[in-house]
């Protein structure tokens, strides 16, 4: 797998000056618990990035519940972590990696090639009795020039074009099926899904907190056309990213993220919403 490293690999490499480890643990139910856990214990040398403060910007009328961060501020945080263009960066969170995936995606978005996710996350690190500490590291600031990969993201207008003309792309709704069909909606204004979207649940890309193999990911997406433009979304643009990564692992060349996702879509009152299986 191209976008992941094992516990053993990181155990052998994390002390290298060229390697930087990023702790992305977070809980949507308790937004401070991730940083509290980091302060108590983390992989030695790791820097903490919060989903709310570092990987998102402030919520407004449109843009969804986790808008993409201001790139200038994000880059400054990267520089403070001592990351430069040659750094090998490894992100982790507690379990499957939705929050680490958000960091991974943002690094790819600013043009960083050597960024990876720790397969199995912090739980796997602990399971194999690898070292942890509570020291908060400080690094010399780096110089980093982002090179935005604009093709990685789409906005609401582009999604609306796909809805109106399905031949130009395929929408993937990554949320739980109960939310997709509109049976349950605990957060957003209107239950249902964006018209024409197919439901491929993001958690199905994992097996016991580890990412499934390339062949298993290909099987998940076997009904999709590899040559089609694929746009993934979820509720707020976070849990869709594991599907983005899985599609890339499976060999799909043209994959984009609707960053605002369903919460952005329903913020426009004239956007249509469908319920049920289709």
N, C-alpha and C positions, 0 to 999 in steps of 0.2 A: 504494500500500500504506500502511495506516494506522500501522503499528507500527515502521517502519524509516526511517532516513535514509541518504542516499548519502554517499560520501566527499566529493563536492563541497559538499554542504550543510554537513557538519561542518567542512570546511576554511574555509568562509565564516563560521561561527558560533562556533567553539570558544573564541575569545578573549573572547566576551561574558560579563559577570559573571553573567548569568542562566542560562548553560549550564554544566553540570557533566559531565565525561567520566569514565567508570568503566572501568577495566581489569580484566577477569575472566579473563585467560589462566590456564590450569590444565591439568595432565595427571594422569589417574588413575594412570598408571604411575610418575610422579615428582612427588609433590605439592608440591615446592618449586620446580620449574622455571619455573612461571608467574611467581612473584614475582621470581625471579632474572632472568628476561627483562625484567620491568617495571623493575627497578633499573638495568639496562643501557640500556634504551631504551623510550620510550612516547610516546603522543600528549601534547604539552605540556599541563600542567595536570591530567592524569588522576590519579585516586586508585585504588589497588589494593584489590580485594576478593577474598579467597581463598574458594574453594568450601568447603574444610574449616573454616576459622576464622571466616569472616564470613557465609557463606550456608548453613551447616548447624550443627546442634548435635551434642553427643557421642552416639555410638552406644550403645544400650542393648539389652535383650532384644528389645524390639519397637520399631517405628517406622522400620525400614529402615536402609540403609547411609548415607543422607544425610538424617537427620531435618531438618525445618524448623528454622531458628534460633530462639532465644529472641527474641521480637519487641522486648523492651526493649533487649537488647544490639544487635540489628540497627539499631534506631532511633537508638541512641547513635552508632553508626558513621556513619549517615546525617548526623546532626547535626555530627559531627566533619568530615565532608566539605563542610560548608557548604550542604547541601541543605535547602531549605524547600519549602513547598507550591507555590510559584510557579516553582520551578526547572525548567528543561528538562534532562532527564537522558538521556545517551546512553551505552549500554554496548557494549563490544566484547570479543572474545577473538581467538583465532588464526584460526579458520576459519569453520565454518558458524554457530556461535553458541550451542551448547548451554549453555555456562556464562554467557554474556551473557543468554541466555534465562531462566536461573534468577534472575538479578538482576532482570530485567524483570518476571518473575512476582511476585517478592517485593514490588517497588515497587507493582505493581497491587494486590497483596493488602493492603497497608497504605493503599490509597486514593489513590495518586499517579497522576494522569492523564497528565502529560507525560513519559513515559518511552519511549525508543526504543532500537532495536538498530542498530548500524552495519552496513549490508548489505555483506557481503564481509569484514568484520572487519579486523584489523590488517594482514593480508596485502594487502588491497586498498588500504589507506592507504599502505603502502610501495610498492605497484606503481605508484601514481600520484605517487610522489616527494613526498609530503606531509611536513611537518616533524615531527621527533621530538626529544626531549631526554632527559636522565637526571636532571633536577631533581625532587626530591620536594616537591610543593607543600604548603603549610599554609594552611588557611582558617579564618576566624572561625567558631566554632560557631554553628549555627542553632537555631531552635526548631521542633520538628516533632511534631505530634500524629497518631499513626497512627489510621486509621479502617478497621478490619479488615473485609474483604469475605469473610465466612465462607462464602458460597456457592461460592467458587472452589476449595474443598478438600473432600475426603471422607475418611473413615477406613475402617478395615477392616470394621467392622460395616455400614456403608452399602454397601460393595462386595459384601459377603456377601448383602445384600438383593437387589441387582441380579442376582447369580448365581442366586438362588432364584426370582426373578421378573423375567425379562428384559424384560417389558413396561414396567418403570419406568426403563429406561436401557440404554445400550449401552457395553460395555467395549472400549477400544482398547489393544492391546498394541503398544508402539512399538519394541520390541527387534528385533534381526536375526532373520530367519525361523528360522535354525538353533537359536536359543535358544527361540523361541516353540514350535517343534515338539518340543523336548526332545532334539534330536540333539546339541547342544553346550551345556554350562553351565560356564563357567570360574570363576564366582564364588559363586553362590547354592547353598543346601543341596540343593535338589531341582530337577532339570531339568523343563521344561514350562511351562505357562501357566495363568492363572486360568480356570476353566471359563466358557464362553460368549464369551470375548474374541475379537475379530477382530484380525488382525495387519496393521497399517499401519505400515511401517518409517519411522522419523522422518527418516532420511537421504534418503528419496525426495522430500522437500520442498525439495531444493536442486539447483542446477545450477551446477557448478564453484564451489562455496563461496558462491554467491549464492542468496537465497531465490527460489523460483519465484513467478511472477505469481499474482494472485488467481484468474484463470481456470484456471491449471494446478493450483492447490490445490483448487479446486472439483472438478476432474476426479478428483483423488486420492480424494475423499470422496463421489463421486457415488452410491455404493450406500447411503449413510447417510441416514436421515431427518432433515432439518434441524430438525424439531420435536421430535426425541427428545432426552432428556438424554444427553450424551456424557461418559464418564469415561475419561481417558487415564492410562496407567501405563507404566512401563518397569522397569528393574531397581531403581533407587533414587530415582526421582522427579526426575531431572535431564534425561535425553534425551527424556522424554515431553513436556516443555514446548514444544519446537519444534512438535510436533503440536498442542498446545493453541493456540499462536499461529496456526498455519496454519489450524486450524478456525475461529478467530475471523476471520481474514482472509477465509475462504470464506463467512462469513455465518452460522455456527452460533451461536445466541444462548445456549445452555445447555451450557456446557462446564466440567468440573471436573477437578481433578488429584487422583489418589490419591497423596498425597505419599509415603507409605511404600513404595508400589509392590510389585513382586513379592517383594523381599527382606523386606518386612514380612509379606506374605501367607503365605510359607512359614515364618515364625517361629512361627506357630501350628500345632501338629502336627495339629489336627483339620480344617484347611482342605484341601479337595480340590484336586488338581492334575491337569490333563489334558495328554496328549502327543499329537503328531500335528497334522494340519491343522485339526481342529475340537475 
